[in-house]
Amino acid sequence: MKLRITPLNFATTFFLVVAVYIWLKGAAIAGHPLETWSGTIGWIFLLFAAVVFFLDLIFRNFFAELKKLWIIELCFIALVVIVFLLVK
């Protein structure tokens, strides 16, 4: 199996790093620590990482060419960001 680096690999790595950072340092909003919620927030980011990893596997099965895979995954990330900003 060939090792292919894709944008969703970077997103999965980001979510894993954030989850570990929150577990080690804790979460805080506006300077107020969230001791009771830090574990839950860490698990949520771990769930995000698992979902993004699964989506990466799905996209790899549908698009064999690396160039098309990058374009589709970048468009997917852009769509998710736009939807997030619209909901926010």
ZARO-584048 format. One record per residue: x, y, z of N, C-alpha, C, O, CB in turn; residue number from 0; residue in one letter. Coordinates in steps of 0.001 Angstrom, whole numbers. Glycine has a CB too. Layout:
BEGIN
<vexvo <X,Y,Z>,<X,Y,Z>,<X,Y,Z>,<X,Y,Z>,<X,Y,Z>,NUM,A>,
...
// end
This chain:
BEGIN
<vexvo <835,-1174,0>,<0,0,0>,<882,1240,0>,<1823,1350,787>,<-951,-4,1208>,0,M>,
<vexvo <567,2169,-890>,<1349,3389,-1015>,<949,4386,58>,<-228,4525,394>,<1172,4004,-2406>,1,K>,
<vexvo <1941,5069,585>,<1695,6138,1539>,<1419,7418,765>,<2291,7925,59>,<2899,6318,2511>,2,L>,
<vexvo <202,7940,900>,<-163,9171,206>,<-565,10218,1240>,<-1438,9986,2076>,<-1319,8921,-812>,3,R>,
<vexvo <86,11365,1166>,<-219,12471,2064>,<-1360,13273,1443>,<-1295,13658,275>,<1045,13373,2318>,4,I>,
<vexvo <-2405,13521,2236>,<-3574,14249,1761>,<-3948,15330,2772>,<-3479,15293,3909>,<-4764,13287,1523>,5,T>,
<vexvo <-4778,16285,2382>,<-5190,17343,3318>,<-5926,16814,4552>,<-5779,17370,5641>,<-6077,18335,2601>,6,P>,
<vexvo <-6710,15752,4396>,<-7411,15216,5550>,<-6461,14500,6505>,<-6790,14331,7679>,<-8505,14271,5100>,7,L>,
<vexvo <-5286,14075,6026>,<-4256,13555,6936>,<-3787,14665,7869>,<-3602,14448,9066>,<-3053,12972,6141>,8,N>,
<vexvo <-3597,15863,7303>,<-3191,17000,8123>,<-4280,17366,9124>,<-3979,17700,10271>,<-2860,18205,7238>,9,F>,
<vexvo <-5547,17307,8701>,<-6654,17616,9599>,<-6734,16590,10730>,<-6973,16958,11880>,<-7981,17660,8821>,10,A>,
<vexvo <-6539,15318,10417>,<-6556,14281,11445>,<-5433,14511,12448>,<-5645,14408,13656>,<-6431,12885,10811>,11,T>,
<vexvo <-4254,14817,11957>,<-3120,15093,12835>,<-3400,16301,13714>,<-3087,16286,14905>,<-1848,15321,12016>,12,T>,
<vexvo <-3983,17344,13144>,<-4326,18540,13918>,<-5290,18202,15054>,<-5078,18626,16190>,<-4943,19610,13003>,13,F>,
<vexvo <-6348,17442,14757>,<-7319,17092,15784>,<-6699,16223,16872>,<-7026,16383,18048>,<-8504,16376,15162>,14,F>,
<vexvo <-5808,15304,16497>,<-5135,14478,17498>,<-4227,15310,18394>,<-4189,15103,19607>,<-4327,13380,16819>,15,L>,
<vexvo <-3500,16244,17805>,<-2610,17111,18581>,<-3424,17979,19535>,<-3043,18151,20693>,<-1755,17998,17644>,16,V>,
<vexvo <-4537,18524,19061>,<-5383,19359,19923>,<-5965,18533,21067>,<-6016,19005,22203>,<-6521,20008,19104>,17,V>,
<vexvo <-6400,17316,20785>,<-6961,16457,21833>,<-5916,16158,22906>,<-6214,16241,24097>,<-7489,15142,21226>,18,A>,
<vexvo <-4701,15813,22498>,<-3643,15525,23470>,<-3282,16785,24251>,<-3074,16725,25463>,<-2392,14958,22762>,19,V>,
<vexvo <-3206,17919,23571>,<-2889,19184,24246>,<-3945,19528,25296>,<-3604,19954,26399>,<-2776,20326,23220>,20,Y>,
<vexvo <-5215,19347,24964>,<-6285,19641,25916>,<-6221,18698,27110>,<-6446,19121,28244>,<-7656,19539,25234>,21,I>,
<vexvo <-5916,17421,26866>,<-5802,16492,27987>,<-4625,16845,28895>,<-4708,16688,30114>,<-5653,15065,27472>,22,W>,
<vexvo <-3524,17322,28298>,<-2346,17628,29100>,<-2438,18990,29784>,<-2116,19106,30967>,<-1114,17578,28235>,23,L>,
<vexvo <-2867,20013,29067>,<-2878,21381,29586>,<-4243,21835,30088>,<-4326,22772,30881>,<-2409,22322,28525>,24,K>,
<vexvo <-5319,21181,29635>,<-6657,21610,30024>,<-7208,22620,29043>,<-6475,23189,28233>,<-6646,22198,31426>,25,G>,
<vexvo <-8507,22836,29125>,<-9171,23785,28238>,<-9564,25018,29036>,<-9875,24926,30223>,<-10413,23145,27563>,26,A>,
<vexvo <-9549,26167,28382>,<-9958,27417,29020>,<-10632,28295,27983>,<-10198,28365,26834>,<-8745,28149,29661>,27,A>,
<vexvo <-11691,28960,28397>,<-12392,29907,27536>,<-12368,31255,28233>,<-12832,31381,29367>,<-13864,29443,27233>,28,I>,
<vexvo <-11828,32262,27559>,<-11730,33628,28080>,<-10987,33654,29417>,<-11345,34422,30310>,<-13133,34241,28243>,29,A>,
<vexvo <-9969,32831,29558>,<-9145,32847,30747>,<-9674,32038,31917>,<-8989,31895,32929>,<-8962,34222,31174>,30,G>,
<vexvo <-10881,31507,31795>,<-11459,30706,32873>,<-11253,29224,32559>,<-11747,28731,31545>,<-12976,31029,33060>,31,H>,
<vexvo <-10530,28516,33421>,<-10282,27087,33136>,<-11558,26254,33236>,<-12442,26532,34047>,<-9229,26528,34104>,32,P>,
<vexvo <-11628,25241,32403>,<-12767,24330,32397>,<-12286,22952,32856>,<-12194,22025,32052>,<-13424,24254,30976>,33,L>,
<vexvo <-11981,22820,34149>,<-11417,21565,34650>,<-12363,20391,34421>,<-11921,19298,34067>,<-11095,21687,36136>,34,E>,
<vexvo <-13651,20607,34618>,<-14585,19491,34518>,<-14891,19119,33069>,<-15334,18002,32803>,<-15872,19829,35242>,35,T>,
<vexvo <-14663,20028,32138>,<-14995,19768,30738>,<-13793,19432,29872>,<-13966,19076,28706>,<-15691,20951,30163>,36,W>,
<vexvo <-12592,19531,30396>,<-11397,19299,29575>,<-11356,17886,29000>,<-11000,17708,27835>,<-10143,19549,30397>,37,S>,
<vexvo <-11712,16888,29791>,<-11721,15511,29292>,<-12753,15311,28204>,<-12494,14629,27212>,<-11983,14543,30425>,38,G>,
<vexvo <-13929,15905,28386>,<-14986,15783,27380>,<-14595,16463,26078>,<-14830,15926,24996>,<-16288,16377,27903>,39,T>,
<vexvo <-14004,17633,26183>,<-13578,18355,24978>,<-12467,17574,24270>,<-12433,17533,23041>,<-13090,19791,25338>,40,I>,
<vexvo <-11573,16965,25022>,<-10534,16123,24423>,<-11127,14948,23671>,<-10685,14628,22567>,<-9580,15618,25492>,41,G>,
<vexvo <-12147,14287,24272>,<-12811,13165,23591>,<-13528,13622,22330>,<-13570,12888,21342>,<-13806,12484,24533>,42,W>,
<vexvo <-14091,14822,22350>,<-14773,15348,21152>,<-13775,15533,20020>,<-14065,15172,18879>,<-15480,16693,21463>,43,I>,
<vexvo <-12601,16091,20316>,<-11587,16261,19274>,<-11057,14910,18793>,<-10714,14760,17621>,<-10430,17126,19791>,44,F>,
<vexvo <-10990,13935,19685>,<-10592,12590,19264>,<-11644,11990,18338>,<-11299,11307,17374>,<-10375,11678,20488>,45,L>,
<vexvo <-12921,12234,18618>,<-13997,11792,17730>,<-13903,12487,16373>,<-14075,11844,15337>,<-15369,12065,18370>,46,L>,
<vexvo <-13630,13796,16369>,<-13430,14514,15105>,<-12307,13871,14294>,<-12439,13696,13083>,<-13111,16003,15370>,47,F>,
<vexvo <-11205,13519,14954>,<-10069,12891,14264>,<-10479,11560,13651>,<-10085,11250,12527>,<-8891,12683,15235>,48,A>,
<vexvo <-11266,10770,14377>,<-11708,9473,13852>,<-12618,9648,12641>,<-12497,8910,11662>,<-12437,8676,14942>,49,A>,
<vexvo <-13527,10617,12700>,<-14445,10864,11581>,<-13672,11341,10357>,<-13931,10881,9245>,<-15519,11907,11974>,50,V>,
<vexvo <-12736,12245,10547>,<-11943,12754,9416>,<-11082,11642,8830>,<-10925,11572,7611>,<-11053,13941,9859>,51,V>,
<vexvo <-10520,10773,9665>,<-9739,9638,9169>,<-10621,8712,8324>,<-10206,8259,7257>,<-9110,8855,10348>,52,F>,
<vexvo <-11829,8435,8803>,<-12761,7587,8053>,<-13147,8235,6717>,<-13224,7549,5698>,<-14025,7313,8892>,53,F>,
<vexvo <-13390,9551,6716>,<-13691,10254,5462>,<-12515,10191,4491>,<-12708,10056,3283>,<-14053,11718,5745>,54,L>,
<vexvo <-11312,10287,5017>,<-10126,10183,4165>,<-10076,8823,3485>,<-9766,8735,2297>,<-8845,10414,4985>,55,D>,
<vexvo <-10379,7764,4226>,<-10405,6429,3625>,<-11481,6321,2546>,<-11250,5707,1504>,<-10640,5369,4702>,56,L>,
<vexvo <-12638,6903,2782>,<-13717,6872,1792>,<-13304,7612,526>,<-13489,7110,-582>,<-15004,7488,2372>,57,I>,
<vexvo <-12742,8810,696>,<-12316,9575,-479>,<-11209,8854,-1249>,<-11180,8917,-2478>,<-11836,10965,-58>,58,F>,
<vexvo <-10307,8177,-557>,<-9235,7438,-1231>,<-9796,6301,-2090>,<-9243,5995,-3146>,<-8247,6877,-197>,59,R>,
<vexvo <-10877,5680,-1651>,<-11471,4602,-2437>,<-12178,5125,-3679>,<-12192,4451,-4710>,<-12447,3814,-1586>,60,N>,
<vexvo <-12768,6321,-3596>,<-13499,6858,-4745>,<-12601,7528,-5775>,<-12899,7492,-6969>,<-14525,7842,-4274>,61,F>,
<vexvo <-11504,8139,-5328>,<-10638,8893,-6242>,<-9229,8308,-6189>,<-8515,8463,-5198>,<-10620,10414,-5875>,62,F>,
<vexvo <-8844,7640,-7263>,<-7556,6946,-7295>,<-6390,7900,-7560>,<-5298,7707,-7024>,<-7579,5860,-8358>,63,A>,
<vexvo <-6616,8929,-8385>,<-5537,9860,-8708>,<-5292,10805,-7540>,<-6230,11314,-6926>,<-5867,10658,-9985>,64,E>,
<vexvo <-4025,11028,-7246>,<-3667,11867,-6108>,<-4074,13325,-6328>,<-4486,14004,-5388>,<-2170,11780,-5846>,65,L>,
<vexvo <-3960,13802,-7566>,<-4314,15200,-7854>,<-5806,15430,-7634>,<-6195,16422,-7017>,<-3927,15575,-9304>,66,K>,
<vexvo <-6644,14522,-8131>,<-8089,14650,-7922>,<-8441,14531,-6445>,<-9320,15234,-5947>,<-8843,13586,-8727>,67,K>,
<vexvo <-7749,13639,-5755>,<-7996,13447,-4325>,<-7702,14722,-3552>,<-8473,15104,-2672>,<-7146,12292,-3779>,68,L>,
<vexvo <-6605,15380,-3866>,<-6267,16640,-3194>,<-7327,17698,-3475>,<-7751,18408,-2562>,<-4881,17144,-3647>,69,W>,
<vexvo <-7754,17810,-4717>,<-8757,18827,-5072>,<-10067,18565,-4340>,<-10654,19490,-3779>,<-8997,18849,-6599>,70,I>,
<vexvo <-10531,17331,-4336>,<-11788,16982,-3677>,<-11692,17222,-2176>,<-12613,17782,-1583>,<-12157,15519,-3958>,71,I>,
<vexvo <-10605,16811,-1561>,<-10474,16983,-121>,<-10330,18450,270>,<-10860,18867,1300>,<-9286,16196,389>,72,E>,
<vexvo <-9620,19238,-539>,<-9534,20672,-250>,<-10888,21352,-410>,<-11237,22235,373>,<-8504,21338,-1164>,73,L>,
<vexvo <-11651,20947,-1422>,<-13005,21486,-1586>,<-13901,21086,-418>,<-14718,21886,38>,<-13618,21002,-2909>,74,C>,
<vexvo <-13754,19865,64>,<-14531,19407,1216>,<-14191,20224,2458>,<-15086,20635,3196>,<-14277,17916,1477>,75,F>,
<vexvo <-12910,20457,2690>,<-12496,21253,3845>,<-13032,22680,3726>,<-13511,23248,4708>,<-10954,21267,3973>,76,I>,
<vexvo <-12954,23260,2528>,<-13487,24608,2325>,<-14990,24645,2577>,<-15491,25587,3190>,<-13179,25099,905>,77,A>,
<vexvo <-15708,23637,2113>,<-17158,23571,2335>,<-17489,23478,3821>,<-18415,24140,4290>,<-17757,22372,1592>,78,L>,
<vexvo <-16755,22676,4553>,<-16984,22542,5996>,<-16704,23860,6708>,<-17448,24239,7613>,<-16099,21422,6584>,79,V>,
<vexvo <-15659,24554,6320>,<-15342,25844,6934>,<-16434,26863,6639>,<-16834,27616,7528>,<-13986,26361,6433>,80,V>,
<vexvo <-16920,26896,5398>,<-17978,27836,5029>,<-19257,27542,5808>,<-19902,28464,6307>,<-18250,27772,3517>,81,I>,
<vexvo <-19625,26279,5916>,<-20826,25915,6675>,<-20646,26283,8143>,<-21578,26789,8768>,<-21132,24402,6532>,82,V>,
<vexvo <-19464,26037,8702>,<-19199,26396,10094>,<-19348,27903,10300>,<-19963,28336,11275>,<-17788,25938,10509>,83,F>,
<vexvo <-18795,28697,9396>,<-18890,30146,9539>,<-20326,30652,9352>,<-20727,31616,10004>,<-17967,30826,8536>,84,L>,
<vexvo <-21097,30015,8474>,<-22480,30414,8306>,<-23322,30074,9539>,<-24192,30851,9931>,<-23064,29748,7075>,85,L>,
<vexvo <-23067,28932,10138>,<-23826,28542,11328>,<-23415,29411,12521>,<-24246,29770,13355>,<-23606,27038,11649>,86,V>,
<vexvo <-22163,29731,12588>,<-21656,30546,13700>,<-22289,31909,13657>,<-21998,32751,14506>,<-20124,30668,13652>,87,K>,
// end
